[in-house]
Amino acid sequence: MNDRFFKQTITIYNQKEDESFQRTVIDKVYVRKIRKIVVNSNGEEVAGSATITIPTDIAKIGDNLAIDTYKKDWHLKEGDYIVDGSCDLNFDITKIKEQFDLFQIVSVADNRKGNLQHFKIEVSE
């Protein structure tokens, strides 16, 4: 993949079995945010979502390829959280939302076949 489009950073918060959260910062990803107005019984509200692409051949955790530690040190599953940017805070929804856009994973597509191997993640606020 052409790395000129993959210049953003995300922080993934995976919930562990003991209900604590593991934080993993991944560089060289692409985040496409969408904001729309939703009309419901409470009136108009702004709803946010995003599509995140993590290319397996260039996404990094520190100096290492992120894919080299997938499943062992981090993973992607519905219900976990992603912050747009590099966040060094312990997991606290209120504190994180004060400084960052926080999303919850809605779906994960594992596209690690073919020439353009990547993960595609759909998230919502």
C-alpha positions in Angstrom: 0.0 0.0 0.0 1.1 3.6 -0.6 2.1 4.9 2.8 1.4 8.6 1.9 -2.3 8.1 2.9 -1.5 6.2 6.2 -0.2 9.0 8.4 -2.6 8.8 11.4 -2.3 7.2 14.8 -4.9 5.3 16.8 -5.0 3.9 20.3 -6.8 0.6 20.8 -8.2 -0.3 24.2 -8.9 -4.1 24.4 -10.8 -5.4 27.3 -9.1 -8.3 29.0 -10.7 -11.3 30.9 -10.2 -9.5 34.2 -12.2 -6.6 32.8 -9.1 -4.3 32.7 -8.0 -2.7 29.5 -4.8 -3.1 27.5 -3.7 0.0 25.6 -2.0 -0.3 22.2 -0.9 2.7 20.0 -0.7 2.0 16.3 0.9 4.4 13.8 0.5 4.6 10.0 -3.3 3.9 9.7 -6.1 5.8 7.9 -9.1 7.2 9.7 -12.1 8.5 7.8 -14.6 10.2 10.1 -18.2 10.8 9.4 -20.5 13.2 11.3 -24.2 13.3 10.7 -27.3 14.7 12.3 -29.7 12.2 13.6 -33.3 13.1 14.4 -34.8 11.0 17.2 -37.3 11.4 20.1 -34.8 13.7 21.9 -34.6 16.0 18.9 -31.5 16.5 16.7 -28.2 14.9 17.8 -24.8 14.7 16.1 -23.7 11.1 15.6 -20.2 10.2 14.7 -18.7 7.2 13.1 -15.5 6.3 11.3 -13.9 3.7 9.2 -10.3 2.8 10.1 -7.9 1.0 7.8 -4.9 -0.8 9.3 -2.5 -1.9 6.5 -0.6 -5.0 7.6 2.6 -4.2 5.6 3.2 -0.7 7.1 1.2 -0.1 10.4 3.6 0.1 13.3 3.7 -0.3 17.0 6.9 1.5 17.9 9.5 0.4 15.4 7.9 -3.0 14.7 5.1 -4.0 12.3 1.8 -4.1 14.2 0.8 -7.4 12.5 3.8 -9.2 14.1 2.1 -9.0 17.5 -1.5 -9.3 16.4 -3.5 -11.7 18.6 -0.6 -12.0 21.1 -0.4 -8.4 22.3 -3.5 -6.8 20.7 -6.6 -7.7 18.8 -9.7 -6.3 17.2 -13.1 -7.3 18.4 -16.6 -5.7 18.6 -17.2 -3.7 21.7 -13.5 -2.7 22.3 -12.6 1.0 22.0 -10.5 3.1 19.7 -9.2 6.6 20.2 -8.3 8.8 17.3 -4.7 9.7 18.1 -2.1 8.6 20.5 -3.6 8.4 24.0 -1.5 7.6 27.1 -4.4 7.7 29.6 -5.6 4.6 31.5 -9.0 3.6 30.3 -11.6 6.0 31.7 -14.3 7.0 29.2 -15.0 10.4 30.8 -11.3 11.4 30.9 -10.6 10.2 27.4 -13.6 11.9 25.9 -12.5 15.2 27.4 -9.4 15.2 25.2 -10.0 12.8 22.3 -12.6 11.3 19.9 -13.5 7.9 21.4 -15.2 5.3 19.3 -16.5 1.8 20.0 -15.8 -1.0 17.5 -18.9 -2.1 15.6 -17.4 -4.5 13.1 -14.1 -5.8 11.9 -13.2 -7.1 8.5 -10.0 -9.2 8.3 -8.8 -8.6 4.7 -5.4 -10.4 5.0 -5.7 -12.2 1.6 -4.5 -10.9 -1.7 -2.2 -8.0 -2.5 -3.7 -5.2 -0.3 -3.8 -6.9 3.1 -5.4 -4.9 5.8 -8.0 -4.7 8.6 -11.1 -2.5 8.1 -12.8 -1.4 11.3 -16.2 0.3 11.5 -16.6 2.3 14.7 -19.2 4.6 16.2 -19.3 7.2 19.1 
